[in-house]
Amino acid sequence: MSVGVSLPQARLHELRAADTAAHKKHFHQLIAHTPLLEQIMRDAEFVPGSLKSLRDYAYRPTRLTVGRCYLVGDAAAFVDPINSVGVVFGMYAGSLAAGAIERSLRESAKEERSRALFESQYGARLALFRLLAVPHSEQYLSPEEIARARQVLALSSSRERQLMLLQSTMTHRSQNLAPVLTQLGVTEVPEHSTLALPDLT
């Protein structure tokens, strides 16, 4: 069984400065404070040397298609465990890939164009998710990637833009998103009544 834990950067730096025993102790404490995980791992044996730390969990490929292979879900990119967009992103990519594959099978002459459309649409959506998730730094987001995310935002409804701004504000990740939305005319989160979800009871 493999178990991963997300930590604030400051806490990760503290643990890296400590010895291996401190890492292991902290890991076991986290498991003990998560009832279901503690129950599942009750009889598990810790594998010595298996505890690793990784700072930059986000990744993306240079290509989203290789020959007749389409990358979707975590095979294509991993953006952010906090926002939990993995399932939605995987379904979106799967749907795009299915459409591209169906067009390619129906008209083989359009195979290359279908691949290019998939990469363009999926890549632009990936850029938007990264804009919402990664730290505010040129190291993580290139000007080209920000421009692609802006294209997706420009095609989004005003309500979607407002919800994204609200979400980024709540997770303290608005430094990337706010300037782009400002260019599109969204400068503040509206009153909660505007964004209220329907009563499903």
N, C-alpha and C positions, 0 to 999 in steps of 0.2 A: 504494500500500500504506500502511496506517495501522498504526502500532506504538505500543502503550501500555506503560508501565512503572509499577509500584507502588513507592513509596519510603516509608521512615519519615518522619514529619513533620519531625523534626530535620534530616534531609538535604535535604528539600524547602525548608525555610527557608534553609539554607545556599546552595542554588542560586538561590533567589529574590533573595538579597542579592548574588549575583555577577552578572557581566555576561552577555550573550547568548552570547558565545563559550564561556564556561565551561559553560553549559547544553548547548550543542551538543557540546562535547568529551565531557562526561559521558555523553550519550546515545549517542554513537558508541562509547565505551568499553564500555558495557553491551551493545551489539549485538555487538561484537568478542568479548566473553566468553560469548556464547551461540552455540555452533557452528552449529546448524541455522539460526538467524535470520541469522547472519553470511553463511552460504552463500546463503540465499535472496536477501539484499539486496546481494550482492557487486557487481552492476552497477547498482544503484539510484542515483539522484541525489537528494540531499537538497533539499527545496523550502525555499528561504529564507523565514523568517517562519512556518513551519508548526509549530514546536515550542511547545506550550502546556502549562501546568501547571494542575491542578485539584485542590483540596483535598477537597471533599466529593463523592465519586464516587457515593454511595448516593442513590437517588431513588425516589419512589413517586408514583402519581397520586392525584388526589382522587376519581376514579371508576374502577372496574374494568370497567364496561360502559358503552357509549354506544349507545343504540338497540339494534340487533341485533348490534352488534360487541362481542366479548369480548376483553379484553386479556390476553395470556398471555406468558410468557417475558420477555425484556428490554423488550418493548413496555409491559409492566405495571410492572415494577420492576427495579432493579439493586441488589442488596444488598451483595455482598461478593466480591471476587476471591480472597481468602485461603481462605475455606472451600470455594470451588468448588461451590456448591449450585445454580448456574444451571440445569444440565441437569435435575437432579432436580425443582427448583422449576417449570421450564417444563413437564415431563411431568405433574407433579401438576396444574398449572393447566389444561393441555390436556385432561386426563382429566375434570376438573370441568366445563370448558366444554362438552365433548362431551356429557356427561350432561345439562347444562342445555339445550343446543340440541335434543337428542333429545326431551326432555320437552316443550319448547316446540312442536316440530313435531307431536308426537303429540296434544297438548292445548293449543291456542292460548290457551285461557282461563287457563292456568297460566304463560304466558310471563313475566309480571312477577314472579311468585313464584319461578320458576326463576332469573331474573337476580338477585333479592335473595339467594337461597341461595348462588349462586356468589360474589357479592361478600362475603357473610358468611364463608363457609368459606375462601375464598382470602385475604381480608383478615386473618383470624385467623392463618393459617399465615404470611403475610407479616410480621405483627407478631412472631411467634416468631423467624423468621429474622433480623429486625432486632435483636431482643433479643440474639441470639447474635453479631451482627456490628458494630453501630455503637458509637461511643465512649460511655462512661458519662456522660451529660449529659441534662438536661431539654430541651436544645436539640434533641436527636435523637430522644428517646422521650417521648411524652406519657403521662400517667397512664392515659388510655383505651387507648393502645396496649399498655402493660404489662399492663393488665387482660385484654385480648384474648389476649395471649400466655400469660397464666396459665391461661386457659380451655383452650387447646390442651394445655398441660403437664399440667393436671389430668386430661385424657382420655388422656394418653400412659401407656404401661406404665412401671413402676418402672425397668426395664432401659433404656428409651429416655431417661428422665430422667437416669439415672446416666451414660449415654454422652454426653449433651449437656453435663453438668457436667464430665466428663473432657475433652471437646473444648474447652470454653470455658476450662478451666484451662490446657491445653496451649498455647492461642493467647493467653493473658493477657487474655481477654475475659470473665472470670467476674463482674465487678462488677455487670453488669446481671442476669445469670441467677441467681447464688447466692442473693440475697435472696428471689426468687420461689420457687425450689426449696425453700428453708428453710421457707417457709410451707406447702409441700406435703410436708414431712417428709424431704427429701433434703438431708443436711448434709455428706456427704463422699463422695469417690470410693471405691468398694469395692476390695478387693484385686484385682489384675489377673487372678487365676484366675477370678473371678466373671464378668468381662467378656471372657474369652478367646474368640477366634474359632475356629471349627472348623478342624481341620487338613485342608486340601484337597489335600494331596500324595498 
